[in-house]
Amino acid sequence: MTPVTSLDDARELLREFPVVDGHNDLPYALRKQVRYDLDALDLAAHQSASLHTDLPRLREGGVGAQYWSVYVPPTCRTRSRRPWSRSTASGRCWPATPHSWPPP
């Protein structure tokens, strides 16, 4: 008989009740590091040296869903393009890595 560890228990729980992540600074990091060039970083590979987020670590951490919001600082003028560019980059992340997502 194999002993069950706390980590095994946690992984089992995450399979049944995945984490829903409501905070992610990936669009900001993409702007700062590669100016939203999604070809410059492979999000399907570990990016721990340069980013807080990549697909392997989301899976390993049991993240099953993520929703995005774009922070707009109070000093931002309404004509600023930054919020729009961040939300556009967020939406482009998933089509840029179609091989990394399970079929519906």
C-alpha positions as CSV (number, residue, x, y, z in Angstrom):
1,M,0.0,0.0,0.0
2,T,1.4,3.4,-1.0
3,P,1.1,6.2,1.5
4,V,-1.0,9.2,0.4
5,T,0.8,12.5,0.9
6,S,-0.7,16.0,1.4
7,L,0.5,16.9,-2.1
8,D,-1.4,13.9,-3.5
9,D,-4.5,15.0,-1.6
10,A,-4.1,18.6,-3.0
11,R,-3.7,17.4,-6.6
12,E,-6.8,15.2,-6.3
13,L,-8.8,18.2,-4.9
14,L,-7.5,20.4,-7.8
15,R,-8.6,17.8,-10.3
16,E,-12.1,18.1,-9.0
17,F,-12.1,21.8,-8.0
18,P,-9.7,23.7,-10.2
19,V,-8.4,27.1,-9.3
20,V,-10.0,30.1,-11.0
21,D,-7.3,32.8,-11.2
22,G,-8.6,36.4,-11.2
23,H,-5.2,38.2,-11.3
24,N,-2.6,38.0,-13.9
25,D,-0.1,40.5,-15.0
26,L,0.8,38.8,-18.2
27,P,-0.4,41.5,-20.6
28,Y,1.7,44.1,-18.6
29,A,4.8,41.8,-18.7
30,L,4.3,41.2,-22.4
31,R,4.2,45.0,-23.1
32,K,7.3,45.6,-20.9
33,Q,9.4,42.7,-22.2
34,V,8.5,42.1,-25.8
35,R,6.1,44.9,-26.8
36,Y,3.3,42.4,-27.3
37,D,5.3,40.3,-29.8
38,L,3.8,36.9,-29.0
39,D,6.3,35.3,-31.3
40,A,9.1,36.4,-29.0
41,L,8.0,34.2,-26.0
42,D,6.6,30.7,-26.2
43,L,3.9,30.7,-23.5
44,A,3.6,26.9,-24.1
45,A,7.1,26.5,-22.6
46,H,8.3,27.3,-19.1
47,Q,9.1,31.0,-18.8
48,S,10.0,31.1,-15.1
49,A,13.1,33.1,-15.8
50,S,11.2,36.0,-17.4
51,L,7.4,35.7,-16.6
52,H,5.2,34.8,-13.7
53,T,2.8,33.0,-16.1
54,D,3.2,30.2,-18.6
55,L,0.9,27.3,-19.7
56,P,2.9,24.5,-18.0
57,R,2.9,26.2,-14.6
58,L,-0.8,27.1,-14.9
59,R,-1.5,23.4,-15.5
60,E,0.9,22.2,-12.8
61,G,-0.7,24.6,-10.3
62,G,-4.2,23.3,-11.0
63,V,-5.5,26.5,-12.7
64,G,-8.6,25.5,-14.6
65,A,-9.8,29.0,-15.6
66,Q,-8.6,32.5,-15.7
67,Y,-10.4,35.8,-16.3
68,W,-8.7,38.9,-17.2
69,S,-9.2,42.5,-16.3
70,V,-7.1,45.4,-17.4
71,Y,-6.0,47.9,-14.8
72,V,-6.2,51.5,-15.8
73,P,-4.5,53.8,-13.3
74,P,-6.5,56.9,-12.2
75,T,-3.9,59.2,-13.9
76,C,-4.7,57.6,-17.3
77,R,-6.5,59.8,-19.7
78,T,-9.4,58.3,-21.6
79,R,-7.7,58.6,-24.9
80,S,-4.8,56.5,-23.8
81,R,-4.2,53.4,-26.0
82,R,-2.5,51.3,-23.2
83,P,-5.6,49.8,-21.7
84,W,-6.8,48.8,-25.2
85,S,-3.5,47.3,-26.2
86,R,-3.4,45.2,-23.0
87,S,-6.8,43.8,-23.5
88,T,-6.0,43.1,-27.2
89,A,-2.8,41.3,-26.2
90,S,-4.7,39.2,-23.6
91,G,-7.1,38.0,-26.3
92,R,-4.3,37.2,-28.7
93,C,-2.5,34.9,-26.2
94,W,-4.8,31.9,-26.6
95,P,-5.0,31.8,-30.4
96,A,-1.1,32.2,-30.4
97,T,-0.8,28.8,-28.7
98,P,-3.6,26.6,-30.1
99,H,-1.6,23.4,-29.7
100,S,-1.5,24.0,-25.9
101,W,-5.3,23.9,-25.3
102,P,-7.4,20.8,-25.1
103,P,-10.2,20.5,-27.7
104,P,-13.7,21.7,-26.5
